[in-house]
Amino acid sequence: MKKHRRRTGLVLVEGVRAVEAACKASTAFNTLFCSRDFACCSSNQRLLQSVSRLGGRIVSTTPGIIESISTLASPQEVIAVVSRPDFSIEGLTKRAAREDRSVLVWFDRVSDPTNLGAILRSAHCLGASGYLSAPGTVGAFNPRAVRASAGAAFFLPGVEEISLARAVALFRPEGYKFVAASPRSGVPLQSISPPERALIMVGEEADGLSLCAEESADIQLHIPMVDEAESLNVAAASALLLYHVTPLWPPE
């Protein structure tokens, strides 16, 4: 639960891929639970050794215990308890100030952890500098979000509980253009040149951005679609926006 993640500083990581990402990020481990078959398999020893080096206690147990710990409908063979990375707003603003080209993502009340995790995965893959999330947004270290991010949450710096007003106060003076996506209004995505520094505002799947966020945007964009289509999934739309504006893909 979010309140216990905040209180303890510990988060749950499920599945081999996510645990491997936490190891690669040198995350401090508390405990790793795995099936006895997994613990005995020679091909898994490197992962278990990495977890041990990072302070994790290895507990091999029964599938029933794994299932009782898991938050997933189909439990994985490994579940780890790790320390949440310590990202600060000061560190994020300093990083932003020293980068000539930079993209940040600000989440506005996004409630689906799978969508948020997928967007973090795209942001990390495409070279974004970090993320912020407004109050009312699901936590990036919700177990489902961590899994959907394929471990990107351990690499991409981010800070939660950042209101729009604070984001504007922190990043507009640093030259960031606030970019909002709309299903139909604004200019077509492909018609603009990416700004040197951009903060992409991502809204809730059903309701989109708040009116205040839309009115605060320096640039309003839409992704052209066929007439009968209602909208893109927020994760898909965010990936297209990130591909267009992130510094990994500078304009010709």
N, C-alpha and C positions, 0 to 999 in steps of 0.2 A: 504494500500500500504506500501511496505517495508520502503520507505523514510519517511513516516509519522509515522510508528511505531518507527523508530529511533528518529525522532524529538520529539515526545510526550512521548515516553516510555510506550505507551498504546497498548494493543493488543486485538483482538476480539476473544471471546470464544463462540462457538455455541453448543448447546445441553446440556441436563441435565447431562450426564456422565462427559463431560469435565468441566462443571461448578462445579460439585461436587469435581472433582480432584483439581481444583483451590482452592476451600474452604479447602480441606484437607491439601493442601500445605501452608495454611495461606496467600494466595496471597491477596494483597490490591485491593479491588474492587472500581471502579468508578461508574458504573451504570449497572443495570440488567434490560433488556427489556423482558417482558413476555406477553403472551396473558392474557386477563381478566379471562378466564376460568382457566388457570393455577394458577393465583394469588388467586382465590377463593377456590381452591381445598385444603381440609384439609391435604391431604398427602404431599403437597408441602410446607407446612409452615416451616418445619424444615430447608429446603434448603434456603428459603427466609430469615429466621432469621439469618442463618449463613452468608449470603451475607451482611445483614445489620450490623452484628457485625464486619465485615471486611471493613466497610466504604462504602458499596455500596448503592446507591439510587435505589429503586425499582420503575420502571415505567411500569404499566400495560397498554396495548394499543391494537390496533386492529390487526388482522392477516395481513391486507394490509401493515401496518407500519412494522411489523416483516419481511414480505417478502421483503420490500424495503431495509431493513438493511442487510439482510442475504446475504452471499456469496454462499449459497448452492442451488442446483436445487430443493431440497425438504426442505424448511426452517423448523427449529426446533421451539418449543414453547418458548425457552429461548435463549437469546443472551446477553452476558455480555461484558463489557469493563473493562479490568483489567490492573494493572500495570505489566509490564514485569519483571520477576525475575532478580535480579542484580547479574549475575555471572561474575567473573573476571578471567583472565588468571593466575593472581597471586594466587588466591584461588585454582584454579584447579591444578596448579603445586605443591602447598603445600600439597594438599590432596594426590596427586600422590606420593609425596616423602615419606609420612608416612605410606603408605600401602605396605605390603610385597607382596601381590598378587593383581594385578590391570589390568583392561582392559579399554582402551579408543578407541573411534571410531573417525576416521578422514574422513570427507566427501570431495570428490574431484569432484566439479562441478555437484553434484546431483541436477537436475532441477525439478523433480517431487515431489511436496510437500507430496503427499500420500505415495510415497515410503520412503521419508525421515522420515515422521511421524511413519510409520510402523517399521522402523529400530530403531527409538528412543524407541518405545514401547518394542521391543524385548530386547534392551540394558538395559532398566530399569528393566524389569522382570527378566533378567538373571544375574543381579548384576554388570553391568559395572559401572565404576567410573565416566564417563562423556564423552563428545564428543567435537570435534573441527570441523570447516568447513572452507574450502578454499574459497577465493574470487570466485564469480560466482556460489556459491551454494545457493539454495533457503533457505529462513529463516526458522528456526525451529518454529517461531511463526507466520508463515503464517497460516491463519485460517484453511485451509485444512490440514496442517501438524499437528496443534494442535489437530484437531479432529481425524486424523488417529493415533496419538500417544496415544489416550485415556487419555490425560492429563499428560503423562509421561514427556512432556517438562517442566512441572512445578517442577518436582522432580530431573531430571537428569541434573547436572551442565554442561553447555556448553558455548563455546565462538566461535564467528563467525569471519570471515576474517583472518584466521590463515593460512599462506602459508605453503607449505611442508618444505621449508627451516627453517622456524621458529619452526615448530613442531619438526623437527629433532634436532635443537639446544636446545630446551627446554626439550625434553623427552628421547633422546638417552643417554645423560649423566646420567639420572636416571635409566638406565638399561632396558629401553623399547626396545623390539624387534618389528620392523615394519613388519607387516604381510600383504601380498597382495594375493588376490584370482585371479585365471585365469581360464577360461573355460576348458582348456586342459593341460597347462604346469604346471610345479612345481610338488611337491610331493603330494600324496593323503592325504587328510585332516586327516584321521584316523591313518596315519602312524607316526604322530609326537606327542610328549608329549607337552602339553601346556606350554609356557614359563611363568615364574613367573609374568612378566610384558609384556603386549602386546599392541600395537597400531594397530588396524585393519583399513586398508585403503579401503574405499568403493568408487567405481567410478560411473560415469554416466551410466544409464541403457543401452543406445545404444552403447556408445564408450568405456566404461570401464575406467580403470585408465589411466592417462597420462603416457607416456613413462618414464618421469622423476620419477614418483611415483613408477612404476614397478622396475626401476633400483635402487631405494633407499631401496627396501625391503630387510630385513634380511632373511625372509622366504617367499617363493612363494608356494601357495597351490592350489590344484584343488579339486573339489568335484566330485567324480566318478559318471558318468551318462551313460545311454544307448547310443550306438553309434549314433542313429538317432536324438538324442536331441541336440538342438543348445546350450541352456544355461538355467540356472534358472533365474527367476526374481530376481533383485538385493535385494529386501527385503527378499525373501526366502533364498537366498544364505547367506545373512548377518546373519539371524537367526541361520542357521546351524553353521556358523563360531563362533558366539557368544556362542552357546550352548557348543561347543567343548573347548573354551579357557577361558570362564569366571570363576572367582574364586568360584562362587556358586556351581559349579560341579567339585571339584578337582579330579584328576586322582586317581584310586585305588592304 
